[in-house]
């Protein structure tokens, strides 16, 4: 690869929010945290160079890995050519109907973090281990009343049990991002929500001054004058399920 091609590739990674994890100790932590069983089907978003993919194949029955960038896809195919239980696709995972899977693994591109979380809300799986930008992780984990408590906090906490496992420094990646990352383990609560409900949550949070009673006037005695951001995720989702949001 020429110097110009190398610079172009690096710029493309940064534009997409792609930062490839190089630290083997952290990779080992991710794999152990995912609790993969020998009979499991693992789904990986973002194959990269195939380094993590190879290691996942040591533990799982099948690994299905999706890489949107053709240059990385070709590299990963070469690096995993001898792994008969690995299937790598040069496709956008989020745009296809997939076979059932047990475990989801991803160093999620920063630009797609919210999209991936909402996509997972419609899937059935046993657990997932993801790495996201630390700022986004804070939003996922924030509780009602906290500054970073947003629509994605409600959506994620309603659907999943979320555990912060560790912080990851920039020098664990190439190219090194300007921010820190965090590894989170996701365990489904068996509460799948559809796109329409997700859109309603986002609508509710679009106005910071709204109260629950604004969306359910008849239930004002029950929901009181609590602001949306002061309400726990289950209560918000219960309101959405049981009533129509005024338009």
C-alpha positions in Angstrom: 0.0 0.0 0.0 1.4 3.4 -1.0 1.7 6.3 1.5 -1.1 8.1 -0.2 -3.4 5.0 0.0 -2.5 4.6 3.6 -3.5 8.2 4.4 -6.7 7.8 2.5 -7.6 4.6 4.3 -6.9 6.2 7.7 -9.1 9.2 6.8 -11.9 6.8 5.8 -11.7 5.0 9.1 -11.9 8.3 11.0 -14.9 9.4 8.9 -16.8 6.2 9.7 -15.7 6.2 13.3 -13.7 3.0 12.7 -10.9 2.4 15.2 -9.5 -1.1 15.3 -8.7 -2.6 18.7 -5.1 -3.9 18.9 -4.7 -4.6 22.6 -4.8 -8.4 23.1 -5.5 -8.1 26.8 -8.6 -6.1 26.1 -9.7 -8.5 23.3 -9.4 -11.4 25.8 -11.5 -9.5 28.3 -14.2 -9.0 25.7 -14.3 -12.6 24.7 -14.4 -13.8 28.3 -17.1 -11.3 29.2 -19.3 -12.6 26.3 -19.5 -16.1 27.9 -19.5 -17.9 24.6 -20.5 -21.6 24.7 -19.2 -24.3 22.3 -22.6 -24.6 20.6 -23.1 -20.8 20.2 -23.6 -18.8 17.0 -21.7 -15.5 17.4 -22.6 -12.5 15.3 -19.9 -9.8 14.9 -20.5 -6.3 13.5 -17.2 -4.9 12.1 -14.7 -7.6 11.1 -11.9 -5.2 10.7 -8.7 -7.2 9.9 -10.2 -10.4 11.4 -8.0 -10.5 14.4 -10.9 -10.7 16.9 -12.9 -12.9 14.5 -10.2 -15.6 14.6 -10.2 -15.6 18.4 -14.0 -15.8 18.5 -13.9 -18.9 16.3 -11.9 -20.8 19.0 -14.9 -20.7 21.3 -18.0 -20.7 19.1 -19.7 -23.2 16.8 -20.2 -20.5 14.1 -19.0 -17.0 13.7 -20.9 -14.7 11.2 -19.0 -11.5 10.8 -20.0 -8.4 8.7 -17.6 -5.8 7.4 -18.9 -2.9 5.3 -15.4 -1.7 4.1 -14.3 -3.9 1.2 -10.6 -3.3 1.8 -10.9 -4.6 5.4 -13.1 -7.4 4.3 -10.4 -8.7 1.9 -7.8 -8.6 4.6 -10.1 -10.4 7.1 -10.9 -13.2 4.6 -7.1 -13.8 4.2 -6.5 -13.8 7.9 -9.4 -16.2 8.6 -9.0 -18.5 5.5 -8.2 -21.6 7.6 -11.2 -21.1 10.0 -14.0 -23.4 8.7 -16.5 -22.1 11.2 -16.1 -18.5 10.1 -18.3 -16.7 7.6 -17.3 -13.2 6.6 -19.6 -10.9 4.5 -18.9 -7.6 2.8 -22.4 -6.3 3.7 -24.1 -3.8 6.0 -25.3 -6.1 8.8 -28.1 -3.7 9.8 -29.8 -4.0 6.4 -30.3 -7.7 6.2 -32.5 -10.4 7.8 -30.1 -12.6 9.8 -30.0 -16.2 11.1 -30.6 -16.6 14.8 -27.6 -15.8 17.0 -26.7 -16.3 20.6 -24.0 -13.7 21.2 -23.4 -10.3 19.6 -19.9 -8.8 19.6 -19.0 -5.4 18.2 -16.5 -2.6 18.5 -19.3 -0.3 17.2 -18.2 2.5 14.8 -18.9 5.7 16.8 -21.1 7.1 14.1 -23.5 4.1 14.3 -23.8 3.5 18.0 -27.4 4.7 18.5 -28.5 2.9 15.3 -27.0 -0.4 16.5 -28.6 -0.2 20.0 -32.0 0.4 18.4 -31.4 -2.5 16.0 -30.6 -4.9 18.9 -33.9 -3.9 20.6 -35.7 -6.0 18.0 -33.5 -9.1 18.2 -33.4 -12.2 20.4 -30.1 -13.2 21.8 -28.5 -14.3 25.1 -26.0 -11.6 25.6 -23.8 -9.0 23.9 -20.5 -7.3 24.5 -20.0 -4.0 22.8 -17.4 -1.2 22.8 -18.7 2.4 22.4 -17.4 5.9 22.9 -17.3 6.7 26.6 -19.7 9.7 26.1 -22.3 7.4 24.5 -21.8 4.8 27.2 -22.6 7.5 29.8 -25.9 8.1 28.0 -26.8 4.4 27.9 -26.1 4.0 31.7 -27.5 7.3 33.0 -30.4 7.2 35.4 -33.5 9.4 35.6 -32.8 12.9 36.7 -29.2 12.8 35.5 -27.9 15.3 32.8 -27.1 12.6 30.3 -30.5 10.7 30.7 -31.9 10.7 27.2 -34.2 8.8 24.9 -31.5 6.2 24.2 -31.1 5.7 27.9 -34.8 4.8 28.2 -34.7 2.5 25.1 -31.6 0.6 26.2 -32.5 0.3 29.8 -36.0 -0.9 29.1 -34.8 -3.6 26.8 -31.5 -4.6 28.4 -29.6 -5.0 31.6 -26.4 -3.0 31.1 -23.1 -3.5 32.8 -20.1 -1.3 32.4 -17.0 -3.6 32.3 -14.0 -1.4 31.7 -12.7 1.8 30.2 -10.4 1.6 27.1 -7.7 4.2 26.4 -7.1 5.6 22.9 -3.7 3.9 22.5 -5.5 0.5 22.4 -6.7 1.3 18.9 -5.4 2.1 15.4 -5.9 4.8 14.5 -6.1 6.2 18.0 -9.3 8.1 18.6 -9.4 11.4 20.4 -11.7 10.0 23.1 -11.9 7.1 25.5 -14.1 4.1 24.9 -16.0 1.8 27.2 -16.9 -1.9 27.1 -20.5 -2.7 28.1 -22.2 -6.1 28.5 -25.8 -6.3 27.4 -28.3 -8.9 28.7 -31.8 -8.8 27.2 -34.7 -8.3 29.6 -37.0 -10.0 27.0 -38.8 -6.8 26.3 -38.6 -6.3 22.6 -39.9 -2.9 21.3 -40.7 -2.0 17.8 -39.6 1.0 15.7 -42.9 2.9 16.3 -42.4 2.8 20.1 -38.8 3.9 19.8 -39.9 6.9 17.7 -42.4 7.8 20.4 -39.7 7.8 23.1 -37.6 10.1 20.9 -40.5 12.4 20.4 -41.1 12.6 24.2 -37.5 13.7 24.8 -37.5 16.2 22.0 -39.1 18.7 24.4 -37.2 19.0 27.8 -40.1 20.7 29.5 -42.8 18.1 28.8 -44.3 16.1 31.7 -45.8 12.7 31.7 -49.3 14.2 32.1 -48.8 16.0 28.8 -49.0 12.7 27.1 -51.7 11.2 29.2 -54.0 13.9 30.6 -56.6 11.4 31.8 -54.0 9.7 34.0 -52.7 12.9 35.6 -53.5 11.7 39.1 -51.4 8.6 38.4 -48.4 10.1 36.6 -48.5 13.4 38.4 -46.3 16.4 37.3 -43.1 14.5 36.8 -41.0 15.6 33.9 -40.0 13.0 31.3 -36.4 13.2 32.4 -37.4 12.5 36.0 -39.2 9.3 35.2 -37.7 5.7 35.1 -37.6 3.9 31.7 -40.2 1.2 32.6 -42.8 3.9 33.5 -42.2 5.8 30.3 -42.5 2.6 28.2 -45.6 1.5 30.1 -47.2 4.9 29.2 -46.3 4.5 25.5 -47.7 0.9 25.4 -50.9 1.8 27.1 -51.8 5.1 25.5 -51.5 7.2 22.4 -49.1 10.1 22.4 -50.9 13.4 21.6 -49.6 14.9 18.3 
